[in-house]
Amino acid sequence: MDAEAALAWLDTIIPAQTGERLSDLQKVILVQVWLGRKYLDIAYAYGCTEGHVKDVGSQLWKLLSRVLRQKITKSNCRATLERVIRKTAAISGLIDYPKIPQVSPHQLEDSNFLGREEAIAHLNTLVNQGSKVIVIQGEGGLGKTTLAQQYLQTQGFELVLELLMAKETHNITSAQRVIEEWLKQDFGEEPGVEFGVTLGRLKRLLHHRRIGVLIDNLEPALDQQGRLIAPHRNYLELLRILADVRVKSVTLITSRDRLCEPELNVHHYRLPGLDRSAWLKFFSIRGLTINLPTLQQIHHTYGGNAKAMGILCGAIQADFGGDMALYWQQNHGDPLAATDLKNLAVSQINRLQSLDPQGYRLLCRLGCYRYQDIPTIPASGVFCLLWDVPPAEHRQIIASLRNRSLVECDRGEYWLHPVIQAEAIARLRMSDEWQITNHKAAEFWTASVTQIATFQDALQALEAYYHYIEINEFELAGKVILQSRHNQWQQFLPLGSTLYRMGLIQPILTAIERVLNHVESEQNIIEIYNILGDLYWIAGNIEQALTCQEKTITLAKQALKSLVPQPENKHKVYYLRMLEVDSLLSIGLYKIDLWELETAGELFQQVIYLAQNTAHHRWAEKASLCLGLVNSYLGLFDAAKDLANAAYENMKNEKLLDNGSFAYFMQILGQTYVNLGDFSKATQMFHQVLTFAEASHYMQVKAKTLNGLAEIYRQQADYQLALEHHTEAIKLFDKIGAKCDLAEAYFQLGLTDQKLAKDSASQIYFQQAIQLFTEINAPKQVAKILITANGVNRVSNLF
């Protein structure tokens, strides 16, 4: 047995048991350890530290130990895996229709995927014939998703991307956001600002890597003619890339409706129902009393529908003691549509309503969850919807739904099948519980995230926003964006600010734009404009950023004038003044990017005047630090040195040098020392900042720091190291779409090439910087570069 075979097997059983997937590095570690390689060799080949490989390896062995239920270590993993896989292979194939089989516990684990050998073979044939996009088509409940997931997990793809399409059309996630999250979370790449750039990056990756893609439940995005609806035509561009014959990827789409886009090269595969032998195996494994003639009638009535099989099994077990014949004797005349799973679901839900009113109410309430960015709900998220039921009865009600196969569950996480969810949410909307249920769900999501350290935390916190939008509670939706939590940078920031720092710019932009014109609270509006300004700044839209911060200042001043100086208004006064000085500080930073240095200096002086020795003194310290940078650019070196040294001592005394929350301003201090020629302190600053930025994925700060280090290496005539840092900084700035920073990085690279007497190369980089600064509308930056390009040195003294 080889390592790839073991890896393919693990890619099947690990997601089924834990819901997790092996990371790229975990797969590399497994294969290399299988081959007898040491951690140091693996780290060198992968491009990371030995310590990081050891940490990830330790997590891998713990995961495998949990899945295989025996101790797995680096030294015994190969022997143990070979033994377990051989034993598993020996067990398989025990069932032979029509004999009613005895089954093993292992078969019980795998019984959710039965009878699809021909379907797998058919998909393989299509792929071998060159099909890049295959639409698995059929009515609800046939097992389209299960088949697609099983195929993609067992065919040796190095990575599988999944897109769970929204159940309702108005909740469909934009193609741009989907691709951005794929790039960021699955490939470790940053998306571009423009959709076309983001698509291009995905396409390049698919040309070089064998990736599996699942687009599940496409039909909400299709119109009556089977074409993509107008608001989501961007998915057509994604599908064009996925269907390109040059990509190495394979895409499976599940849909009830046929995809009829004539310009797309896709192959449709109509999935048949499961055959009777699969139904026999399924029911036998679950201990039902089998009657073969009855089984044949039931199978024929429901057309082999996989979901119907599961629902029927639950009903027979829960209400008829597992007696198939007795169940059919009482229900064979029920006028259900034989092959229509929706009708079956309606029937089952109606029956639940009459037999278990509390279970019925919970099922309808569970329809409010979106099951998209967060596809499963923890038990606490189910319990919160039972606000009118004694806690002692909660698990019994949930068990009632599970026994009837009306709610899916795996390791304490719950979700509804799409058909069940659609019916549940339709009934909830018509009830008098629509408002309160969404309120309870939103409150649950808000309370479930106390600190944001991961992308999952951030997306989970944002879920509350969508529930408030559903019930037109725009004020509360805005408060979700503004709710502050501790984050991975040891800061206490609003959710919106944390999201954009983590690179999730598009979701928060969309969210803010949806509520901005509906929020009535003056303070909330002011805060939202403050966040929106920084969002535009990160994206390189400085004019819009300035407008937002100016609105923040104007509104904050107006609000302060209207406040009566009473003790109960103390906190509000504090917060409004904080927003005012924060916006002034932000505008100063924007002005530096525009190279309007005198204006920036005046703004920082204004912040110092307003904040020094007040409750907002921290902003005065930041402004003093920024003023030092401006002075160093203007050639006011004595003033810059005094401010920089004072800032350094303050940070040292307050232990901010060891605190990632101040990383952005530590990077500014480092740049000031570069301009002053104090390369020792600058290097110290930059290396500390680099550690913080890499640990917390703060890519903009990391790239700015690399750019600063490149300047130091150029000044020290270490041109090779300078070029390496320039290149890495430019790559990062390009990924996150930070135009001002990217333009400055090209300018600095041009200066390095100028030192190397590479005049043609330096002119190319100067032109790239000029083009970007022109797009930003920063004429003083353009003038600075033009003077430098014509051979004038120390241009910073001229502006």
N, C-alpha and C positions, 0 to 999 in steps of 0.2 A: 504494500500500500504506500502511495506517495502522499506528500503533505497537502497537495491541492485537493485530493479526494477527501482527506479528512476535513479540510477547510470547507469544502462544498457541503459535507454532511453537517458540520457545525452551523453553517449559515442557514440550515433548515430547522434544526432543533432549538437553537438559542432563541431566535425571535418567538418561536411557538411557546416556549416556556417562560421567558422573562420579558418579552416585548422589547428587548435590547438587540442591538446589532454590534458586531465587532467593528472597531474603528480600523482605519487603514494601517495605523502603526501596530495595532494588536495582531492583525493578519500577518504583517511582515515579521513580527516577533515569533509567531507560531511557526511559520514556514522556516525561518532561519534557525530557530532552536531545534526544530525537527531535523535539520541538516547538521546539527552539532555546532552551530556558531555561538560565539561568546557575545555578551551584551555590548562590549566595547566595539566589536566589529559591526554589530547591528547599528549602533549609534552612528558610527562613522559613515556607513552606507546610507543611512536614512537622513543624515544631516542634523542631528540633535545631540544632546549630551548623554553620557552613559547613565547618569542619574535619572534622567527622564525616561529612558528605556526601562530601567529597573522598576520605576514606579508604575509605568503602564503594564509591564510584565507581571508585576505583583497583582494588579487589578485583574488581569487576564486569568491567572491561575485561580484566583478566588471565584471568578465567574464560572469557569469550567468546573470547579469543585462543586459549586451549587447546582449547576445543570446536571452533571453526571452523578451527583450524590456520592462522590468519593474524592479523597484527597488528590489534587493535581498539583504538581510542582514542575519547575523547569527541568529537573533531572528525570522525572518519570512520565512526562506528558506524552511522549511518543508511544512508549510501551502501553500505557493505560488506554490511550485513544485507539490504538490498533486492536487491543483486546475487546474494548466496548463495542467498536464498530463491527468486528467479526461476529460477536455474540448477537448483535442486533440483526445482522444479515441472516444468521442462522434461524432466528425466530420468524422472520417475515415469510409470508406466503402460506400460512397454515390454514386459511379459510378457503373452502371450495364449495361454491353454490351447486346444488341446492341443499347440501348438508348444513345443518345448523351448527356452527362451530363453537368450540371453546377458545377463549381468547386470553392473551397475556396482558399484564398491566401496560407493557410498552405499546401494544396495539391500541389500548384505550387512549393513550396520549395522542396517537396519530390518527384517531378515527374521524377527525374533522375533515380529512382529505382522503376521500375514497372514490374509486371508480373513474379516475380521470387519466388513466394510462394512454388511451387513444387521443385524448385532447392534448396531452403533453407531446405525444408523437407528432400530432398534426402541427402544433406550433413550431416544433423543431424543423419540420419539413419546410414550412413557410420561411423560417429564418435562414435555413440552408439555401433556399432559393433566392435569397437576397431581400426579403421583405424587412423593412426597417420599422414600419409602424403597422401594428395589427390591432384592429378593433374587435374585441370579443363582445359579440352582440347577443342579446336575449332578454327575456322578461325578468322582472325582479325576482331574486331568490334562487336563481339557477346555480349560483356559485361562481359567477364571473370573477369577482374580486379574489376569492380564495384560490382559484386556478391561476390567475395572473400573479398573485403574490408567491405561490408555490413555485411557479415556473421561474420567476426572476431570482428567487432565493437559492435555486438548486442548479443553475446553469453556469456557475463560475464567474458571474459578473463581479468586477472588483468593487462596485458600489451600486446600490439601488436607490434611485430617487423616487419618492412617492408624492403625488399630488391628490389629495382627497377633495374633490370638487364639492362645493357647498350644496346642501340639500335644497335650498331655496335660491332662486335666481338672483334676488337682490343682495344675497350674502356672498356671491362668488368673489373670490380673491382675484385681483388683477394679475395678468400674466407677468407684468413687470415685477410685482412684489414676489411672486412665486420664484422667478428666476434669481432675483436678488438673494432670497433666502437659501436657495440651492447653492449659489456661488459662495455665500458667506459661511453657512453652517456645514455643508457637505464637502466643499472643495477648499475651504480656507482662503477663498479669493474675495476681493472686494468688488461690488458691482460698480458700474459707471453711473454718471448722473443721467445720461440719456439712455432710453430704452434700446436704441440701436447698438450702442457701445456694449451694453450688458449682454445683448444677444450674441454679439460677436465673440465675447469672452467665453460664453457657454459653448458656442460652436467650435472654437479652437480646442477646448477641453474634450469635446466629444469626438474630435478627429483623432485624438491620441490615446484615449482611454476607453476600455470596453465597459460601458455603463448600461445598466438596466433602468428603464423609466416606466413607472406606472401612473397613468392618469385615470383615476377611478370615478365612476358615476358622472360621465360627461353630459348626459342628456339635459340637465338644467341650463347648460350653456348653448343649447341648440334650439332653433326655431322650428316651426311646423314643417319646413322643407328640409330639415336636417342640417342647416347651415348655422355657423356660429352667430349668435345674436350681436347686434350692433355695438352695445357697450363693451363687448369682449372680443372684438375682432383681432386684438393683439395676439390672442391664442393661435391665430392662423400663422403668424410669423414664427411662433415657437414650433408649431407642427411642421412648418416648412423645413426648419433646421433639423428636426428629428427624423424627417423622411428623406433627408439628403443621402444619396447612395454612398457618399464618402465618409460618413460618420461611422464609428464602430459601435454605436449604441443600438439597442433594441428597445422599442417602446410598445407597451401594451396598454390599450385604452379599453375600459369597460363602459358599456352604454346600452340602455334599452333601445335607443333609436339609432338608426343608421346615420353615419356621418357622411353628408353629401356636399363636400367641397370639391368641385371638379378639378381644381388645380393642385390638390394634394394627392400624392401617391401613397395610398393606404390600402391594406388588404382587410376585408371583413371576414370574420370567422363566426358563424352562427353556432353558439354553444348548445348542444342537445341536453336534455334532462339526464339525470343519472339513471343507469339501468337498474333492474330489480336486484341484481346481486349486490350492488352497492347499498341499496336500502336494507337488504337482509343483513348485511354485515353491520350496518349502523345500528339497527334495532337490536340485533343480537348482542353486540358489545355493551349496550345499555341495559341488558337484562329483561327486555320485554318478552312476554309469552307469545311466541311466533305462531301464526296460523298462515301457512303458505297460500291457500286460495284467497284469504282475506288480504294478505300482503299484495297479491297480484291485482286485486280490485282497487286497493288504495293507491298503489303505484300508478295504475292506469288513470284513475280519477285526477290525480294531481300532476300527472305528466312528468314524474321524476324530478320535480322541483326540489332543490336541495334545502332551501329555507323551509318549505312546507314540511319536508321530512323532519326537520328539527322541531318545528312547532307542534306537529302531530305527536311526535315522540313525547314531548313535554306534557301535552294534554292527556295522553294515554297513561303516562306514569302518575300524574298528579290526581287525576279524577277517576281513573278506572283500574287502579292498582297494577298497571302495566299489562292489562289484558287487551290485546289488539282486537280480538274478535268481538268482545263485549262493546268496546268503543265503536266499532264499525256497525254493529247491530243497531245502535241507537242513533248513529249520525250519518248512515249511508244515504239517507234521503234528504239531507240538508242541502238546500239549493245554493251551494257555493259555486262560483265559477271555477271550473276544474283546474285550469292552468294559470289563473290570475292570482298571484300572491297578494296583491293589495286587497282583493276581496276576502281572501283567507285571513289576512291581518285584521280587517274590519270585523269579521265574524269573531275572531278570537278576542278582540278588544271589547266587543259588545258582550260577549260571554263573561269576560272578566268583570265588566261593569255590574252584571247581575249577581255574580258570585262573590265578588270581593271589592266592594265600593272603595275601600281605602287603597287597595292596590291599583285600582283603576285611576283614582285621582293622582297617585304618585306617577303612574305611567304617563299620563297627560302632562304633568308638571315637568317630567324629565325631557319632554319635547322641547323645552325652552333652550336647552343647551345647544351650542352650535356644532360641537364635535368636529372642529376644523383644525385651527392652530393647536388646540389642546383636544386631541381626539377621544380621550377617555376621562371619566370623572371619578375621583376617589370616593370612598364610602362616605366621608364627611360631606361631600357635595351632594350626595343623595339624601343623607339625613337632614340637611338643612331645608329640604323641600317637604319634610314631614313636620312642619312647625305646629300643626294642630293635632299631632298624635303623640301619646306618651312614649318617651325614649325606649321603654322596655318592649314596645311593640314594633320598633323600627326594622329589626332584622327579619322578623317574621313576614312583614309586608314585602320586603325586598326578595325574600325566599319565594314568596308566592309568584312574583314576576319571573324569577329565574326558572322556577319549575315549569312554567308555561312557555318558556323560551321567548318571552316578550322583552327581556332585557339581557344583553350580553355581559359576561363578566369574565375577567381573567386576573387572578392574583390581586383581588380587592379593587380593581378598576372596572368601571361600568360604562356601557354605551348602548345606544339603541341602533338596531338595524335600520338602514335608511328608509325602508318602507314603513316600518313601525314608527319611526320618528316623524315621518311626514304626516301620518294619520294622527299621532299624538299631538303634534303642534297645531294641526288644524282644529282639533277639538278644544285645545287649551285656548286658542284665540277666540273661540266662540263662547267660552265660559266667562264667569265673573272673576276668574283667578289669574287672568293674563298679566295684569299689572303687578299684583303682589308676588307672583311666582318669579317674574323677572327681577323684582326688587330683591327677593331672597337670594336668587342666584348671584346677582351682582354683589351683594353684601358678602356672600361666601367667597367669591373670587378675591375681593378686596382684603378680607381678613386672612385668606390663606397664604398671602405673600407678605411677610414682615420685613424681608431684606432681599435685595436684588443682587444676585451674584452670577447668574447664568442667563442665557437667552430664554430658557424655559421659564424662569422666574418672571422676566419682563413680559413675555407674551401672556403668561397666566394672569398677571396683574391687569393687563389691558383688556382681558375678557369682560370685566365688569362694564367697561365702556359700551360694548356692543349690546348688552342687556338694557342699559338705560336708553340707548338710541332706539331700540325696538319699541319702547313705550313713550318715546318723545320726551324723555326727561333730559333735555340737553344740558341743563345746569349741572345735574349730577354727573352726566357724561364728561363735562368739562372738568369737574372736580377729580374724576379718576385720573385724568392726564396730569393734574396739578398735585396729586397726593404725593407727599415726600416720604421717602424711605432711605434707609442706609443702603449703600451700594458697594461694589467691589473696590471702589477707589477711596473707601473710608470717608465718603461724603454723605450728606443728608440732602438729597435732591428730589425735585418733582419727577414723577414717572417719565414725563415727556423729555426732560433733560437727560435722564439716564438712558432712555431709548436711543436718542441720537448719538450719544457718546459711544454706545455699543454698535453703532452703524445701522440701526434700524430706522433710517430716515424716512423712507416712504410711508410706512404704516402710521407714524406719528404725524407726518404732514397731512395725510388724508384725514386722519381723525380730527386734527385741529380745524382744517378747512370746513369739515362738516358741521362743527358746533359753533364756529366763531361768530356767525351772524345770529345765533339763537341764544347765546349766553347773555343773561341780564345782569348778573352780579358784576358790579364795577370792578371789584378787586380781582375777580376771576379773569375778566377781559384784560386787565392790565398784565396779569401774570402770563396769560396766553401769548400776548404780543411779545413779551420779553423772551419767551422760549422760541417763538416763531422767528424772531430776529436772528437768534443763534443758528437755527436750522438753515435759514437762507445763507448765512455767512459760511457755514460748513460747505454748502453746495456751491459757493462762489457767486451768489447773487447779492452783491454787497449793497446795491441801491435799494433793493427790497428790504434787506436787513436793516439799513439805516432808517428807513421809513417806519419799520416796526418798533425799533428802539425809541425813535422820536415820539411815536404815539404812546409808548409806555411812559415816558417822562411827562408828557403833557397831561395824560390822564391821571398819573400819580400826583402831580402838583394840584390839579383840580380837586381830587379827592381829599388831599390834605387840607386845602382851604376850607372845605365844607365840614371838617370834623371839629366837634366841640372838644376843648381840652379837658376831658374827663378821664379818670383812672381806667374805666372800662374800654377806652379807646387806645390805651397805651400800646398794646401789641399791634393793632392795626396801623398806628402811626409809625411804629418801628418798621413794619413790613413794607409800607409804601415808600418810606425813605430809603430802605434797602433796595427796592426795585429801581428807584430813581438813580442812586449812585451806581448800581450794577449796570444799568443801561448806559450811563455816561462812560463807565469803564469799557463796556463793550464797543461803544462807538469809537473810543480812542483806539482800541485794537484794530477796528475796521480801517481807521484812518492810517494806521501804520502800513497796512496792506496796500492802501492807495498811495503810499509814500507822501502823504500830506502831514509831514512830521511836526511842523509848528502847531498845526491845529490839534494833532494828537497830544502834544505836550500841554497845550492849554486845557484840554479836556481832563488830562490826568491831574493837573494842578487844581482844577475845579473839584474833582473827586476828593483830593487830599483836603481841600478847604472844607468841604461838606462833611467828611467822615472822620477826620483826625480827632482823636480823643473823645469820640462819641461811641455809642453802641455799635457803630458800623466801622470801627477803627480798622478792622481787617481789610476793608476795601481801600482805605488810605494806604496801608502797607503794600497792597497789590499795585495801586496806582503809582506809588513811589518807585517801586521796582520797574514798572513799565516806563516811567519817566526817565529812569536811568538808561534804559535801552534807547529811547528817543535821543537823549543827549549824546549817547555814544555814536549814533548814526550822524548827528549834527556836528560832530567833532568837538563837543564840549566835554572833553575827557575828564577834567578835574571834577566837574559836577557829577558826571556819570559815575566816576569811581567812588565818590562819597556816597551816593545813593546805593550803588551796588554793594559796597562793603557794609553799609547799615542794614540793607536787606538780608545779606548773608548772616550777619550776627543775630538779627531778629529770628531768622529761621532756625539757626543753630540753638539759640536760647529756648525757643519754643518747641524744639525737637521736630520741626517741620521737615528737616532734611531726611528724616526716616519715615515720612508720611506721604503716601501716594496721593493724598487729596490735594497736595500743592504741586503736583508734577508739572502742570502746564506752566506755572509761573517760575518753577525751578529751571525749566527749559529756557524761559526768557532771560533769567539771570545768567545762565550759561552763555547765551548769545551776547549778552552785554560784556561779559569777561572776554569773549573772543574779540569783540571790537576794541576792547581796551588792551589786547595783547597779553592778558594774563591767562595763558593757555593751561596752566596747572589747575587753577580753580575752575576754569571752564570745563576741562576734561572731567574733573571730579563731579561737577554738577550733571554733566551729560550722562555719565555712566550710571549714576544713581537714578536719573530719570528714565534711562533706557530699561533698567531693571523693572521699575514700576510699570512702564508702558507695555512691556512684553508680557508681564504677568497678568495684566488686566485687559489686554487687547485694545488699548487706546492707540489706534494706529496713526492718527494725526500727530500726536505728541511724539511717538516713536520716529516717524519720518522727519519731523522738524529737528529732532535731536541728531539723527544721522546726518542731516544736512549741515548742522553746526559742527559735528565732528569732522566732516569732510573739509570744512573751511580751515580747521586747525591743522589737519594733515597737509593741506596745501601750503599753509604758512610755514610749516616745518619741512617743506620740500619732499614729503613722503607722498608723491603724486599717485602711485599705484593704489595705496590705501584710500587716498582721497577719492579717486575715481570709483572704487568699489562702493564707498559710502554714498557718493552722488547717485550711482546707479540704483542702489537699493531704495534710497529716499524717493527718487523719481517714480520708481515702480509702485511704491505705496501710495504716493500722492495721486497718481493716475488711477489707482484702484478705487480710492475713496472719492475721487472727483473733486479734490480741493484745488481749485484753479489758481488762486493767489499763491498758495504754497508751491504748487507745481511750477508756476512761472518763475518764482524765486529760485527754485532748485535748478531749473535750466540755466538761469543767469549765473549761478554759482559754478555749475559745470563748465559754462563758457569761460569763466575766469580761470578755472584750472587748466583748461586746454590752451588758453592764452599764455599761461605760464610755461606750458610745454611747447610753445611756439607752433601749436597746431591751429593756425589761423583759420583755415577753411572750416574745421570742426567747430571752433569757438563761434564763428559767425553763424553757423547753422543753429547752435543752441541759443545764441542771442536772439535770432529771428523767432525761434519757438517761444521764447519768453515774451518777446514783443507782441506776438500774435495773441497770446493768452491775456496779457495785460490790456491789450486793445479791446478784447471781448468783455473784459471786466470794467472797462471805461476808467482806466488808471493812467492818465496821460503823463503824470510825473514819473511813474515807473518806466514808461516807455522812453521818456527823455533821458533818464538815468542810464538806461542800457545803451541808447544811441551814443551818448558821450563816451561811455566805456568802450564800446565797439570801435570808436574812432581813435582810441589810444589815450584817452584822458584818465589819469589815475586818481584815486581818492575821491571818487565822484560823490561820495556821501557828504562831503563838505559843501557841495554846491546846492544842496536842497534842504 
